[in-house]
Each structure stands twice: as structure tokens, then as C-alpha cells.
Amino acid sequence: MYDAVSKQKAYEHRWLILLVISLGVLAITLASSMVNIALPTIQRELSATMSQLQWIVNAYLLLFAGLMILMGAVADRIGHRLMFALGLTVFAGANIGSMAAASATALIIWRCAAGIGAAMLLPTTLAIVRTIFADEERGKAIGIWAGLNSIGIALGPIIGGALVDGFSWNSVFFFSIPVAAVAICAGIVLLPKGRSRNDSPLDVLGSILATAAITALVFGLIRGGDRGWSDAGVIAALAGGIAGSAVFVIWESRCKNPILNLRFFKNRNFSSGVGAVFIMSLALVGISFTLTLLMQFVRGYSALQTGVRLLPFAGGIFIGAGTADSLVKRFGRRTVITTGFAGTACTAFGIAFFSVGTGYWILALAYFFLGFFLGYIAAPATDAIMSAAPEEQAGVVSSTNTVARTVAGAIGVALLGAILSSVYTSSFLDNLSSVGGLPDELSKVASESVGAAVVIAESLPETMGAALKQLAHESFMDGWRVLAFISCAVSLLGAGISARFVTPVGKKT
């Protein structure tokens, strides 16, 4: 049980604690978003292969997603305060190891450790919010939590680009260490001592099944985007993930003390919240997947310039998530989430008509409203999920929220990435005659991605290079339009489902 005195003290300092746990998540989001900026430098200095570069990112994601449910359940048993400190310690230690890595293989191993630390930490943050905030304040707290996290995602590329340019790739791993240290110390002092009332034995088999199924699914989706969906290993991973998920559901429905109580899904707050988060992530990834490519390869911005120009998106999320709770109290959760999806659909529809020459201020305005409406979805949906969680199972319920986001993101990147590539290649080859005299071997490479085409164009004579760039840019925008329309359609689906199934605040389930 939580110590009553320390819990009362935590309640009195609840807004300061919210800042502390947001600092913990900030350490994770900063490090994760800065790694992508450093990849080209890591490739040069560690002589990393393309496969190793991919695993520097994917190894983290696999451990993070696969262990999430297990770590949430463990946190419910040993205490969220302890797991918060342990998760940050493991994550900070992994970053220290990453700084000292002398080879790409060593860096991949340390990234695995960072994924474990992140999986330990993230479920505890929302569980702590569930513990210390009263029902009438929790929505506002979650909105602030989501808004502050969006700042980390936005600042990562900016800070990472500055660190790589001014120091070295190692510095991107150092930056989050002092942030983590401050959060650990503050958490030890402020968070309530003790643990929740969950004394049930850990569902070991369920833990293994959940970890194996999620890991196999995410691995299959990652590899499918790289090797194609007919690859035997990809098929085996996806089939194993689906089969493992089915066995997990069967076991959990019969287990006396399941790691994830399936009865939660009978609660409309929980099931509609998870559904909204899943659909939101699918809708978002269609546009966010292409934003960096648009900025760097079509608009010609550097990594640092790209990060700065994406700030309106983060600002939109911060304001949308931060103001959503007051609107929920006035109009109801269903109305706010449905409005969020409808606004996202309208914004995505408008984005579909952007061209290579669209002015940045128009892009910035669209990015802001995209983030703003996504904030209307994320904060109320997360609050709906957490409102269904009894205190003693807040960690595993929080994990379900994050797993839904992660799996949806992996599906979106894999499928939408393949669609973007297919549309780009088809459009490029259909209009290749506009670039006269381009050798066949260069045409083949340039037809694979806009990045490859831009690199090739810079080595060609000025006239031919300009024609190739224009063709690549226009072909990319053809793919951009298709993905924007898909995001619009997914958002409309989310609006319809939310209008039908999301429970208004205060309605009993």
C-alpha cells in the first residue's frame, strides 16, 4: 500500500510531480529523436552498414514495444516510484554506454538496453498521474503531460542537429543524462512511497506470450518495409505475431490472475480510448512519415533547419492537448475526440493539394492545425483509457495505451512507406523522358527514392541535374498526395467510430 502521509504530500505537490515525470519522458523523447539526426555521422565515423544503421533505431523500438506490457505489470507490483527511478537509471546508463561505443555493433547493444529502460519508465508516468490526481483534474494533467512530451519530440532534431554540428555524434546521447539525473532525484523526494494494492502473482506465461507476440509483429512490420512482404522471414514473423496474440487472448481469458484483464475491453471508456489512439497513430504517420523527406529533399533544408520549421506542429499539439480537458468538461469527450478526427481529416485533405512551391507559412499553418487537432484526440483518449484503470493496475493499462500507439505506428510506416515508394517509382518512370540522356543505371537508382535522386542530380551537369530534381520532386509530391488522402480517410473513419462508440464524460459503463 502507498504510505498515506507520502501520498498526501504527493497530492499537495502533484503539479510539480507532473513536471518531474514529464522530465523523465522528455529524456526519452529527446534521445530517441536526436539519434535519427546523428545517423549519417555515425555511419561515417563507425563505418556502419545500412543494415546496422537500421538496427540502431529498430533494436530500441523492438525492446521498447515488446517489453511494455510486462514492465507495466511489474511496476504495479513493485511500485511506480521504484520503477520510475529504475527505468531512468537503466536508460541513462544505456546512453552512457552509447556515448562510449566504439563500433556499430556495440551501439546496437546499448540501444537495446535503452529500449528496456524506456519500457520500464513510460508506463509508470501515466500510472503516477492516475494515482495522484483526482478524477476532475486528471484530464488536464494528461493534457499537460502530452503537450510537454510533444515539445521533446520537436526539440530533439533541433538540439541534435546543433550538437552533431558543434561537437560529435556522441553528444546526442549525453544530453538526456543530466535531465534523467534531475528527474531521478526529484522523483525519489516527491513521489509517494510504497506501492499499489496489486499483490497477485505475476502471470509469467501471459508475460512471455505478450512480449513474444508484440515483438514478432513489430519485427515483421519493420522487416516487411525493408525486404518486401513476400520474404519468408517477414511472413513467419507476422504469422507468429498473430498466432501468439491469439494464444495470448485465449490464455488471458482463462488465467486466474491475467497480466492484462480482458474485461477492461468491456468498458467503453477503455476500448474506445484504445481504438482512438490506434486510429490516431495510423492517421498521423501517413503525414509525419513524409514531413522530414519533404523538408530535406524537396525543400532543401538541413536537419537543423527542418527541426526548427516543424515547431508549429509541436506547438499545435501542446495547445490542443493542453486545452482539450476544458472542452471535454463543457461539451463531452465524444464531441472533442470526434472534432479532433474531423479537424485532422480536413487538414490532411488540404495538405494533399500542396505543391513543391507551396510557401512555408502555409505549410506551418497546416502543421499547426494538424498538431492542434491531434491534441484534441490524444489527451481525451488517454484520459479515457486511464479512467478505466483501477489504481493497482494503472501500469499495465498505461502500457496498453503505448502499445496501441507503437503497433499502429509500425503498421503505418511499413504499409504507407511501401505505398509512397510505389507511387513515387511509378510516377518517376512514367515521366522519365523529361530527363534526356540519363544513364539506365542512374535512372534505376533515382527511381527508388527522392533522396537518391537528389544525390545523383547534384553530380550531374546543371541542366540535367535540375531536370532530374524537378522530376523527383514532382514524383514525391504525387506520393505525398496519396498518403495525405489516406490520412484523411483514416481520420474520417476515426470520427465516425468516435461519434458512435466514445462514451460521454460522466456516463456509466
BELCORHU-V922369 format. One record per residue. N is the residue number from 0. PSI is psi in whole degrees, -180 to 180 (999 if undefined). Layout:
n: <N N>
psi: <PSI PSI>
//
This chain:
n: <0 1 2 3 4 5 6 7 8 9 10 11 12 13 14 15 16 17 18 19 20 21 22 23 24 25 26 27 28 29 30 31 32 33 34 35 36 37 38 39 40 41 42 43 44 45 46 47 48 49 50 51 52 53 54 55 56 57 58 59 60 61 62 63 64 65 66 67 68 69 70 71 72 73 74 75 76 77 78 79 80 81 82 83 84 85 86 87 88 89 90 91 92 93 94 95 96 97 98 99 100 101 102 103 104 105 106 107 108 109 110 111 112 113 114 115 116 117 118 119 120 121 122 123 124 125 126 127 128 129 130 131 132 133 134 135 136 137 138 139 140 141 142 143 144 145 146 147 148 149 150 151 152 153 154 155 156 157 158 159 160 161 162 163 164 165 166 167 168 169 170 171 172 173 174 175 176 177 178 179 180 181 182 183 184 185 186 187 188 189 190 191 192 193 194 195 196 197 198 199 200 201 202 203 204 205 206 207 208 209 210 211 212 213 214 215 216 217 218 219 220 221 222 223 224 225 226 227 228 229 230 231 232 233 234 235 236 237 238 239 240 241 242 243 244 245 246 247 248 249 250 251 252 253 254 255 256 257 258 259 260 261 262 263 264 265 266 267 268 269 270 271 272 273 274 275 276 277 278 279 280 281 282 283 284 285 286 287 288 289 290 291 292 293 294 295 296 297 298 299 300 301 302 303 304 305 306 307 308 309 310 311 312 313 314 315 316 317 318 319 320 321 322 323 324 325 326 327 328 329 330 331 332 333 334 335 336 337 338 339 340 341 342 343 344 345 346 347 348 349 350 351 352 353 354 355 356 357 358 359 360 361 362 363 364 365 366 367 368 369 370 371 372 373 374 375 376 377 378 379 380 381 382 383 384 385 386 387 388 389 390 391 392 393 394 395 396 397 398 399 400 401 402 403 404 405 406 407 408 409 410 411 412 413 414 415 416 417 418 419 420 421 422 423 424 425 426 427 428 429 430 431 432 433 434 435 436 437 438 439 440 441 442 443 444 445 446 447 448 449 450 451 452 453 454 455 456 457 458 459 460 461 462 463 464 465 466 467 468 469 470 471 472 473 474 475 476 477 478 479 480 481 482 483 484 485 486 487 488 489 490 491 492 493 494 495 496 497 498 499 500 501 502 503 504 505 506 507 508>
psi: <149 140 126 -39 -48 -31 -39 -41 -40 -39 -40 -30 28 -36 -32 -39 -39 -41 -40 -49 -29 -32 -40 -46 -35 -39 -39 -49 -37 -52 -43 -43 -25 -26 -43 -37 -34 -8 -44 -41 -40 -40 -43 -47 -27 5 44 142 168 -38 -42 -38 -42 -38 -20 -35 -47 -32 -41 -48 -41 -48 -39 -50 -44 -35 0 -51 -45 -47 -35 -41 -41 -41 -37 -23 -37 -13 136 -33 -46 -44 -34 -48 -42 -43 -45 -37 -46 -43 -46 -41 -39 -36 -35 -44 -39 -39 -37 -2 130 -1 162 -36 -44 -38 -39 -42 -44 -30 -32 -45 -37 -38 -38 -46 -42 -39 -31 -37 -49 -43 -29 -27 -48 -33 -39 -41 -43 -34 -42 -13 137 161 -40 -16 -13 -39 -42 -42 -42 -37 -44 -43 -48 -39 -44 -36 -35 -31 -40 -41 -38 -40 -23 -55 -35 -52 -42 -44 -41 -40 -44 -43 -38 -26 -97 174 -29 -30 -23 -25 -24 -35 -38 -12 -51 -32 -44 -40 -43 -44 -39 -50 -45 -37 -40 -38 -41 -33 148 140 164 -158 176 -177 12 96 6 149 148 134 91 -48 -42 -38 -45 -45 -43 -46 -46 -43 -47 -43 -44 -42 -50 -41 -46 -39 -41 -49 -32 -38 -27 -45 -10 155 -7 -4 135 -41 -38 -46 -43 -43 -46 -42 -41 -39 -43 -45 -42 -38 -40 -44 -39 -45 -43 -45 -45 -31 -17 -15 140 -41 74 150 -33 109 112 -16 -20 -35 -12 -15 119 -30 -47 -54 -41 -33 -45 -42 -42 -42 -42 -50 -39 -43 -39 -43 -39 -42 -27 -35 -45 -30 -32 -9 -49 -41 -42 -47 -43 -45 -25 -47 -20 20 153 174 -44 -44 -36 -46 -43 -41 -10 2 -37 -33 -49 -39 -38 -45 -43 -47 -43 -49 -36 -27 -7 -39 -40 -35 -36 -43 -30 -43 -15 150 -41 -45 -42 -46 -43 -42 -40 -46 -41 -42 -39 -42 -45 -42 -44 -39 -43 -41 -30 -23 9 153 177 -35 8 131 149 -36 -30 -43 -47 -41 -41 -42 -41 -49 -32 -49 -40 -49 -32 -35 -33 -25 -50 -50 -51 -36 -42 -40 -39 -42 -49 -27 -21 -4 122 152 -38 -7 23 -34 -48 -32 -42 -38 -39 -39 -46 -38 -41 -44 -46 -46 -42 -41 -42 -41 -45 -46 -43 -51 -47 -32 -41 -39 -46 -46 -42 -45 -43 -50 -44 -46 -40 -49 -34 -28 18 -23 -18 -13 88 137 7 123 149 -40 -35 -36 -40 -46 -44 -27 -9 -32 155 -34 -45 -40 -42 -42 -44 -41 -34 -17 0 165 152 -47 -48 -40 -41 -41 -40 -42 -44 -43 -44 -42 -45 -38 -39 -42 -28 -44 -39 -45 -43 -46 -36 -41 -37 -44 -38 -46 -42 -39 -40 -39 -44 -38 -43 -44 -41 -43 -29 -39 -25 134 130 149 135 -15 132 147 999>
//
